[in-house]
Amino acid sequence: MYISGPRTSTHALLILYDIFGYYPQTLRGADILASSAYLTIMPDFFDGHPAEYSWYPPSSPEKEENLNTFLAGPADTQKTLTRLWSLKASLELLFPSISSWALLGYCWGGYVAFHATSRSDKPFATCVHLHPGFPSAEVAAKISVPMLVLNSRDEIDEEERLPFEEALGREVGNGKDIKEKSQILTFEEMEHGWMSARANLEDHSVRQGYERGYEIVKEWLREHFT
């Protein structure tokens, strides 16, 4: 488990990495957010065995099979959610000073985070999704907290995006409020994964997009996670 930020903080940010696990660019992002006085916690849901970087993009039948096997096994959504709730309960005991929790997910983690915030008991105050996989409109309708979504140009086409946005919070009592408070932005110049493992920070334009993305996340958290 990767932990950064003040252990005495009253606000914790639980981070779900992408399928490549503890990449330096992802850990750096956690540290950037911890600099705003949040306790940032990134569990290792893959137990030291993340997906291989060479599997993405799945440009051959073998890579596609490897990726699909991983997503159906170690990265299974329901399995991860079960572990998430157990882990959060343990963390609440370990860090009793924490009075409020937020959730952030990258790519695969962003997809899981959509499901985690579709509960009526609102275990998180807000959620941030960075170049996420998108769930169905059925899941979107149950999302119960305001969210920030930063897409790359690769994430979602209009035929998928519009039903998701229209359904957002529909089955929740204050659904209109959730929809109005949420923000979905697209970085047209960035490729999928630019804020985590696939970020080539040697490229000046990617580094700029990476830094600008984290500034937007920090501002969102300042406004919605107090």
N, C-alpha and C positions, 0 to 999 in steps of 0.2 A: 504494500500500500504506500502510495506517495502522498506525503503530507507537507504542506507549505503554509506559511503565514503564522500569525500569533495564536498560540494555544489558548490564550485567555479571551479571544474574540467572542462576541455574542452572536455572530453571524457566520454560518458555514456554507460553503459552496461545494456540493458533491458533484464530481466530474466523471463522466462516462467517456472514456477514450474511444478512438476508432479501432477497427479490427487489428491494427498493427501494434497496439499496446503502447508501451512506454517509449515513444520516440522522443528525441531531444526537443524537437519543435513543439511537441504537445506538452512536455514538462515545462518548457519555457513559458508557454501560455498560462499554465497553472500558477507559475511564479509571478507573472505579470498581474494576474488577478489578485493574488495574495498581497501584492504591494498596496492594495486598497484596504488593507486591514481585515480581509476575510480569511478565515481558516479554510484552505482549499484541500480537499481530500479526493484522491483518485485511486479507487480500489483496482486491484488486479483480478478482474473477473475471468481472465484466461489462464490464471495460475502459472504464469511464466511461459505460456505457449501460444503466443498470438499468431495471426495469419502471417504468411510469408509475403514480404513486400512485392516479390516478383509475380504474385498471382493477380495483381491489379495493374492495368485493366485485364480482364479475362479474355485475352486475345487468341486463345487456343482452346480446344475441347478439354485438354488436361487441366489448364488453369481454371477454366469454368467449373469443372468437376471438383477441383480442390477447394475453390471458393464456396461453392454451394454446400459441400460437405461440412465445411467449417461453420457456415451460417446456420446450418441445421443441427450442429452439434454444440461445440463450446459457446457459440454466439446465439444460441436459441433464445428468442425473446422472452418466453414465459419462464424459462429456467433462470434467465438473468434477473427478471423482475422478482422472482422468489428470493434469490440471493440478495437483491437490493434491499428488500424490506427487512430481512433478517439483519443485514449489515447496518442499516440505518438505526435500528433499535439498539444494536450494540454500541454504535458511535454516540448515541444520545446518552448512554450510561458513561462512556469514556470521557465525553466532553460535556459535563452538566451545565457549563456556562452558556452553551449555545441555546438561544431562544428562538432562532429563526433559521430555516434551511432553504436554500435555492438549489436548483439542479441545472447542470450544463452538459450537453452531449455533442460529440463530434461524429458526423457521418452515421455509422451504425449506432453509436451512443445516442445520437440525436433522435433516431428512430425509436429506440427503447424509451427515451425520455418523453416522447409524445404519449406513449402508453402509460408511463408512470404518473403523468399529470392528468390522466383521464379518470381519476378517482374522485368521488364526491367528498371524501374527508380532507382533501387538499393537504397532503403531506409536505408540499413545497410552496413557498410564497410566490415564486415565479420560476420561469424556466427559459434557458437560452439554448437554441439549436443552431449549430454551426455546420454548414453544408450537409444537412441531414438527409437521411432517407425518409420519405414521407409515407405516413400511414393512410388508411382509407378515410373517407369522409365520415364513416361511422365512428371511428376513433376520434376524429376532429370534433365531432359534435359533443363529446363528453369531456373535452379538455376544460379544466375548471380554474385555471390561473392565467393571467396575462403572460404572453411569451414574446421573445425576440427571436426572429429567424434570419440568419444571414446565409443566403444562397450564393453559389457560384453560377456561372453560365450553364453548368452541366446538370444541375440538380433535378429540375422538374419542368416539364413543358406545360403550356397553358391549359391543355385539356385535363391535366392532373391537378394543377395548382388551383384553378378556379373552384372546382367542387370542394376542395379542402378548405379554402378561405371562406366560402359561403356557408359551410357546415360548422365552422369553428364556434364552439360553445353553445350550439343550438339546443342541446338537451339539459343545459345547466341553467339554474334559476336566474343568474345574472349574466347570461350568455352574451347579450348585447354589449354589456360593459366590458366583458373579456375581449370581445372582438374589436371594440373601439380602442382599447388600451394596448392591444398587441401590435407588433410592428414586424413586417416582412420586407426585407431589403435584398436586392440582388447585386452582386459585384460582377458586372458583365465581363470585366477584363480578367477575372480570376478563374482558374480551373478547380475542379472538385478536390477538396483536401487542402486548400491553401492555408488553413489556419491550424493544421495539425501535421501528421506524419508526411504528407506529400508536399509540404511547403519547401520550395527551393529558396532558402533565404540568401543565397549568393546572388540571386537575380534581384536587381534593384526594384523592379516593378512589383514583384511578388512580396518582397520585404515591406514595401510601402503598403500594399494591400493587407498584409498580415498585421502590421502595426495599426493601420486605420481600423481594421476589424476589432481589434482588442480595445481600442479607445471607445468604439461604439458600445461594446459589451460593458465596459467599466461605467460609462455614462448611464446605460440602461439599469445596471444594478444600483447605482446611486439613487436613481429615481424610483425604482420599484422594489428594492430590497433593503428596507430600513427598519 
